[in-house]
Amino acid sequence: MRFLLDAEQRAFTASLDALLTAADTPSVIRHWSRGEHTPGRALWSRLAGAGVFALAVPEKYEGLGVRPVDLAVAFVALGRHAVPGPLVETVAAAALLAGTAHAERFLPGLAAGEAMATVAFPGGRALDGDAATHRFALTPRGLRLAPGHGPVRRSLDPARRLTPLRPHGELLAPPADACHAHALALARLATAAQALGVGLTLLERTVAYVGQRTQFGVPVGSFQAVKHRLADAKIALEFARPLVLGAALTLAPADVAAAKLRACEAAYTTARAALHLHGAIGYTAEHDLSLWLLKARALRTAWGSPDDCRAAVLDAQG
């Protein structure tokens, strides 16, 4: 099967790329990592104006309708620029709230970018609980509004600020396994697309770098071993791309789990190659490459570890 974006989707990708390039996302990421959210919130509003969050909200709540393929396209662009914030969590929150009596209360704000949501599953921490305007916690009794959060703890990626939630607020919806499964599928799809975008940027930056860096009077990129390493990364990313788009079409749990597994492993493979081929400079936090390297590693276990995703695929096969 061959997946090609239509003209509207290509134009959408180009507009997001232009918006994010102009936003200087490395500066936004570094501010966000320090808990300075003003630049990130401004970028969030611009992304909402482009329709990114409306893609996860039904039309009757002022969204564009739930459009998983377009959502995946958008999240590849977000990953390419390593945009910080609870992006996936806002999508998951929209999915959890869509079938509840409180949808009208929360979803229009999420679609318009006026609100930013985070979600904690049982036993887990929430991403950017200090920045989110709405915090939700899935508990054995159902979906609850969390009135507060605990101390911020950094993950492998400093821009991913983790906080425990206090799930003692208003009960918004009783347990609903089907609804939770749909939210998890959308979250994993968005994470997979984001990881794919991260990997593509790492590859592009590394190809450019080895073309400029010289050794023995010739570009490092002319060495056969370097070419093989980059070719392996390119193949891994290209094999992941149709899985992500295919999962967006079906939203089947096994398809989404396979897409997340492949995309995150491809991004991680590319990150390792990028770090190796950049040499010592790749280890410095001051170099922008680190912003994508750390995100590739963190996304690998976000919304399901590789083992979790493998288990989901195997369970579907009986």
RAQUI-V548984 format. One record per residue. N is the residue number from 0. SS is DSSP state (@ for helix, = for strand, . for the rest). D_CENTER is the distance of its C-alpha to the mean C-alpha in Angstrom with 1 decimal. Layout:
n: [N,N]
ss: [SS,SS]
d_center: [D_CENTER,D_CENTER]
//
This chain:
n: [0,1,2,3,4,5,6,7,8,9,10,11,12,13,14,15,16,17,18,19,20,21,22,23,24,25,26,27,28,29,30,31,32,33,34,35,36,37,38,39,40,41,42,43,44,45,46,47,48,49,50,51,52,53,54,55,56,57,58,59,60,61,62,63,64,65,66,67,68,69,70,71,72,73,74,75,76,77,78,79,80,81,82,83,84,85,86,87,88,89,90,91,92,93,94,95,96,97,98,99,100,101,102,103,104,105,106,107,108,109,110,111,112,113,114,115,116,117,118,119,120,121,122,123,124,125,126,127,128,129,130,131,132,133,134,135,136,137,138,139,140,141,142,143,144,145,146,147,148,149,150,151,152,153,154,155,156,157,158,159,160,161,162,163,164,165,166,167,168,169,170,171,172,173,174,175,176,177,178,179,180,181,182,183,184,185,186,187,188,189,190,191,192,193,194,195,196,197,198,199,200,201,202,203,204,205,206,207,208,209,210,211,212,213,214,215,216,217,218,219,220,221,222,223,224,225,226,227,228,229,230,231,232,233,234,235,236,237,238,239,240,241,242,243,244,245,246,247,248,249,250,251,252,253,254,255,256,257,258,259,260,261,262,263,264,265,266,267,268,269,270,271,272,273,274,275,276,277,278,279,280,281,282,283,284,285,286,287,288,289,290,291,292,293,294,295,296,297,298,299,300,301,302,303,304,305,306,307,308,309,310,311,312,313,314,315,316,317]
ss: [.,.,.,.,.,.,@,@,@,@,@,@,@,@,@,@,@,@,@,@,@,@,.,.,@,@,@,@,@,@,@,@,@,.,.,.,.,@,@,@,@,@,@,@,@,@,@,@,@,.,.,.,@,@,@,@,.,.,@,@,@,.,.,.,.,.,.,@,@,@,@,@,@,@,@,@,@,@,@,@,.,.,.,.,.,.,@,@,@,@,@,@,@,@,@,@,@,.,.,.,.,.,@,@,@,@,@,@,@,@,@,@,.,.,.,.,=,=,=,=,.,.,.,.,.,=,=,.,.,.,.,.,.,=,=,=,=,=,=,.,.,=,=,=,=,.,.,.,=,=,=,=,=,=,.,.,.,.,.,.,=,=,=,=,=,.,.,.,.,.,=,=,=,.,.,.,@,@,@,@,@,@,@,@,@,@,@,@,@,@,@,@,@,@,@,@,@,@,@,@,@,@,@,@,@,@,@,@,@,@,@,@,.,=,=,.,.,=,=,@,@,@,.,@,@,@,@,@,@,@,@,@,@,@,@,@,@,@,@,@,@,@,@,@,@,@,@,@,@,@,.,.,@,@,@,@,@,@,@,@,@,@,@,@,@,@,@,@,@,@,@,@,@,@,@,@,@,@,@,@,@,@,@,.,.,.,.,.,@,@,@,@,@,@,@,@,@,@,@,.,.,.,.,.,.,@,@,@,@,@,@,@,@,@,@,@,.,.]
d_center: [24.9,23.8,20.8,21.4,19.7,22.5,23.7,22.0,18.5,19.5,20.7,17.6,15.6,18.4,18.5,14.9,15.5,18.8,17.5,14.9,17.6,20.1,18.0,18.2,14.7,16.0,18.5,16.1,14.0,17.3,18.6,15.7,16.3,19.8,19.2,20.3,18.1,20.3,18.7,15.2,16.7,18.5,15.5,13.9,17.3,17.3,14.0,15.6,18.7,17.2,16.3,12.5,12.8,16.1,14.6,13.8,17.3,20.7,23.2,25.7,23.4,23.1,19.9,19.9,19.8,17.0,16.1,13.6,14.4,14.0,10.7,9.5,11.4,9.9,6.2,8.0,9.8,7.2,6.2,10.0,10.8,8.5,8.5,8.9,9.2,8.5,6.5,5.5,8.9,10.7,10.1,11.4,14.2,15.2,15.7,17.6,19.8,20.6,23.5,25.0,27.8,25.6,23.3,25.5,25.2,21.5,19.8,21.6,20.4,16.7,17.2,19.1,16.8,19.7,17.9,14.7,14.1,13.0,14.0,15.7,16.8,20.3,20.8,17.4,16.3,14.2,11.6,13.4,16.3,18.4,16.7,16.0,19.0,18.7,18.1,18.4,19.4,20.1,23.5,26.2,27.8,24.9,22.4,23.5,23.0,22.7,25.1,24.0,22.1,23.3,23.0,19.9,19.0,17.0,14.8,14.9,12.6,14.9,12.3,10.9,14.1,15.0,17.8,19.9,20.8,24.3,24.2,27.7,27.3,28.0,27.5,25.6,25.7,27.4,25.7,24.5,23.2,22.5,20.4,18.4,17.9,16.7,14.1,13.0,12.9,10.8,8.2,8.5,8.5,5.4,3.9,6.8,6.6,3.9,6.3,9.1,8.8,9.0,11.8,13.6,13.9,15.2,17.6,18.8,19.5,21.3,23.4,24.5,25.3,27.4,29.2,30.4,31.1,34.5,36.4,40.1,40.2,37.5,33.8,31.8,30.0,33.3,33.6,33.2,31.2,28.6,28.5,28.1,25.2,23.3,24.4,22.9,19.5,19.9,21.1,18.3,15.6,18.0,18.6,14.9,14.6,17.2,15.8,12.5,14.7,17.3,15.2,14.2,18.0,19.1,16.4,18.7,17.4,18.6,17.2,13.6,14.3,15.8,13.0,10.4,13.3,14.3,11.1,10.3,14.0,14.4,12.0,13.9,17.2,16.6,15.8,19.1,20.9,19.8,20.9,24.1,25.0,24.5,26.9,27.5,25.7,22.4,23.0,23.4,21.1,22.7,21.5,18.3,17.4,16.7,13.6,11.9,13.8,12.9,9.1,9.8,12.0,10.0,7.1,10.3,11.5,8.8,9.8,12.6,14.2,15.6,18.8,17.4,16.0,19.3,21.2,19.7,20.7,24.1,24.7,24.3,26.9,29.3]
//
